[in-house]
Structure formats: structure tokens, C-alpha cells
Amino acid sequence: MVRARSWTLKKNFEGYPTNSDFELKTTELPPLKNGEVLLEALFLTVDPYMRIAAKRLKEGDMMMGQQVARVVESKNSAFPTGTIVLASSGWTTHSISDGKELEKLPTEWPDTLPLSLALGAVGMPGLTAYFGLLDVCGVKGGETLMVNAAAGAVGSVVGQIAKLKGCKVVGAAGSDDKVAYLKKVGFDVAFNYKTVESLEETLKKASPGGYDCYFDNVGGEFSNTVIGQMKKFGRIAICGAISTYNRTGLPPPGSPLFRTDSTAPNNNRQP
């Protein structure tokens, strides 16, 4: 028998998640049936969207999420032992799959490329950055882009793609180490939003003429400040609003577009 260790939701979040909100459980997995494979997790994802998606979970449910996993036992010819796959198995060390939802990593995956990047720049965060920037924002060479949470899995890729497109890129992050990283990967301007005296003045100094594109991962008061500095016909990609996910009080004043709570007005309501 294989024992799987799984992180479950012990109680629903109130404000910031804490260790006491989770519980590590051990279960014995049954023998494989024909067509099934046994997976062993190599890497798991911990993504901001989980803070919101966890509201759909019941207490005792396993946390959701993708993982890079290795097939360690197989009764499915399509996935022989040793195959590396992407699986939506959640926060667990081992799981059983019938193979229908598994995605094989390319056989030509370079040995020099960490497998963990299948959950990052080469996976969902990278695709989010690529299509959010190029399709939603429609960024063009010579334009100025503002991206917050810029050192994160999505934001860091957004900035680098924009630089490849010939844009000026301004990024905000929450520590000096992250700011140093952003400068290392080519951001034109990077600042620690926690230590600047005025976010408004910092944004104006970084781009006195305003911003053509804004890739928003934060929402809240930060976005209220950026919106006032958008150029005419500027474009905004609303990817996330992480500054509001753990909020327990009233949201800040401003556009309801950046609210994630039930107090946001219903703009589709008929008179």
C-alpha cells in the first residue's frame, strides 16, 4: 500500500491564512485498476487564485492545485512508469489517475530546464502573462507598461515579454531584494511600493507622460492610484486583486472593477 500525505482545509479562511487553517492527513491508496497510474508529486503549486477558489471547498477537502508528477506505477500503456506529467491532483504527495486529465511534458524538454518551470514561466503563469499582455493589453513597441506584483510568477514574465517587444517597463514589488531582481531581468524602473513616500509621485516620476498599458495583479488602492495616470485610450489587463483577497473590512473607495467582495455594486442590474 502507498500512503499519501495531503494538505486539507481544516477551516475556512478568515483574513490571512494561518497554519491552523490546514491539516496534514495521511491516507492509504488502493491498488491500481486497469487503466490507472500512480503519481508521485515532484513540485506543487501555491497560487494566489487559491485564496478565492478555496471558498468553494468544504472543511476537510484537499487543497486544489497543479503539480508536476512522475508515474511510479502504471496500468495504462499511454503513461509508462517514469513518465513526467502535469496533473491537477492538489496538495498531495501521491495520487491515482485514470490518465484522462494528465498532460505529458514534451519529450524534448531540455535537461537544463528545471521541471518546476512547467508550473511557472512555461506553464499557467507564463501563459497568463503572454496572452494578458499581448491579447488583452495589446502592447506595442515604444509604449510604457506598468505592472505590479512584478516579481511574481506572472508579473516577472509580463515585464520581460514587454521588454522584448520594445516597451519601457515600470514594476512595483514589495521588497528591496525583489526590486534588485527586477532590475537584473531588465525592468527600466523598479521600486518598493512599501517604502516609497508617495505611490502617486513615484509613478509620475517613472513615467511623467503616463502609462499606455497597466497589467494589474494587485487591485485595491494601488489600482485606484494607477488609473489616474493612464493615457487616453490606455489599456488595462485585470489579472488579479491580491491586495483585497484577505480583506475583512470595507473595500477602499474607487472603481468597482477592482473589488472582489459582495459590496461591489451590480452594474448589470436593470432599473
N, C-alpha and C positions, 0 to 999 in steps of 0.2 A: 504493500500500500504506500502511496505517496501522500505526504502531508503538505497541505498548502497553508501558508500563513497569509492572512488577508486583513487589510485595514478596513474597518467598518465604521459607519457613522453611529456613534453611541448616543448622541443627542444633537438636535438641530442647532445650527449656529445662532448665536445672539451676539451681534457685534463681531469683533475679530475672532477667528477660530483659535481655539486653545487645544493643548494636548488632551485635556479631559473630554473633548468632543469626539475623540476617536477611541477605538478599541481594537487591539490586535487579537485576532481569533485564529485558531488552528483547526483545520478540518481534514478528514481523510477522504481522498478522492477515490471513486470506484474504479474497477478495472476498465480498460478501454473496450468499446464496442467496435464492430467493423465500421470503417469509415471515419473513425475518430483519431485525434492526435493528442498527445500530452505535451503541453508547452511549459517551458521554464523561462521566467522573465529575466531579461538582461538589463533593460532600462525601463523605468516607468515615467509617466508624465505627471507633473503637478502644474496645472494651468489656471490662470485667473478665472476663466469661464466656470470652473468647478464651484466657485463660491456662489454663483447664481444657480447653476444646474443642480446643486445639492438640495435645493429647496424641494425638488421633485422626489427626493429619496425619503424613505421611511427609516426611522431609527432601527438600526441593526443591519441595514443594507450596506453592501460593499461600495466603497468609493469608485466612481467611474474613471475611465481614462484609457488612453492607448499605451501600448508597451511594445518594445522590441523584444521578441522572444525566440527561443531556439526549440525546435521539435526534438524532444528527448526520447519519445517513443511514438511509433506510428502504426496505425492500421488503415492508413489512407495512402494509396500509391502516389497521389498527387503531391504529398508532403512527406518525403522520406526523412528519416532521422538525420538531424544536423541542419535541416533547412532553417534559415532565418526569416522570420515573418514579422509583419505588423499586425497586432491583434488588439481589439477593444475589450481586453479582459479585466481592466480595472486594476486596483491596487492589490495585487496578489502575486505570490511567488510562483505558483503553478496553477494551471487551468487545463480543462479539456475542451476541445473544439471539434466540430464536425467538418471544419475546413471551409465552410461556405463564406464566412466573413473575413477570412485571412488574406493578407496581401504579401506575396513574396517580395523580398528585397531583390533588386536586379542582380543577376549572376555576375555582371561585370562591375559590381560595387568595388571601388579601389581599396586595397588593403590599407592604404594610408589615410583613408577617410573614416573617422570614428562612426561606429554603428549608431551611436546616440543621436547623430545628426538627422537620422530618419524621423526623429521626433521633434526636430528643430528646424534648422535652415533648409533642409531637404524634405521636410515634412509639412504638417499643417501650418505651423507658424510661418514658414517660408512662403507657402502658397498664399496665405493671408496677406503677407506683405506685398507679394508680387501683384496679385490681382487688385488688392485695395489701392495700391499706389498707381498702377498703370491703367486699370479699367475704371475704377471709381473716381480717383483724383484726376486721371488723365494727364499726369505730369509731363512737362515738356522741357527740353534743354533750355537753360537760361533762366528758368523760373526759380523762385525761392520757396523752400519747403520748411515747415515747422513740424517736428514730431516730438511727442512727449513719451515718457517711459522708454526713452530712446536706447537704453542699454539692454532692454528686454529682448526676448526671443523674436518678437515681431518688429519692434522699433529699430533694432540694430540692423536688421536686413532691409527695412524700408530706407534707412539713411544711406546704406551702401548702394542699393539699386539706384536711388536718386542721384548719387554722385556719378555712377556710371552713365546716367542719362545727361549729365552736364548741368545739374542743378546746384544751387547754393543750398546747403543743408544746415539748419539750426536744430539742435537737440537739447532736451532737458532731461536730467536724470537726478537721482536722489542721494548721491554720494560723490565725493571727490575722486574716488577710485573709478567709479563709473564714468565720470567726466573724462578722466585720463584715457580710458578705453575708447570712448567715442572719438577723441582727437586722434588716437592711434589708428583707427579704422577710416579716418578721412573726413569726419564732420568738420565743416568750416567754422562753426561756433558751437560750443557745448558749455552748459552751465548747470550748477547745482541749484535747483529751484528751492531747496530748503534753506540755503544760506544767503541768497540774494536779498537785498533790501526791498526791492520792488520788482515784481514779476513784469508789470506793465512797462517799466522803464528799461528793464533788461531786454525785453522783446523788441522794443523800439530801437535800442542801440544796436542790436544784432541785425536788424533789417529796417532801417528808417522808412523805406518805401512801402512797408507792409509785406504780406505773405500771399503768394498765389495758391498754395496748397497747404492744408493742415491735416495731418494724419493723427487722429485723436485716439489715444489709448486710455485716457485718464478721466475726461468729463469734468463735472463739477465746476468749482470756482476757476480752475485753470482754464477751462474752455471758455468760460464767460469772458476772461481777460483776452484770450487769443482772438475771439470773434470780432472784437472791436478793432483789430488790426489787420483783418483780411482785406485784400484788394477787391475792387469791384470785379464781379464775376469770378471771385476766388472759389475754390472747391474744397470741400471738407469730407474726408472719409471717417465715419464714426465706427471705429473698430471696437472700442471698449470704454468703460467708465469706471475704472478700478477705484478711483477715489471715493466712489459712492457705495461700493458693494458692502462695506461693513458699517455703513452709517445707520444709526439707530434713531436719530432725531430728524428734524425737518431738513429738506434739501436746501442748498443755497438758492437765492433768487436768480432768475435767469431763464434761458430758453428751456422749455420742457423737453427738447430733444435730448438733453444731457441728463435727464432724470431716469432712474431705474426703479423708482418706488411707486406705490399706489397713489401718491398725492399728485402725480403728474396729470394735468387735465386731459380729457379725451377730445382731441381736436376733430375727431370724426363724428362727434355727437350731433345729431340733427336738431335744429331749433324747434 
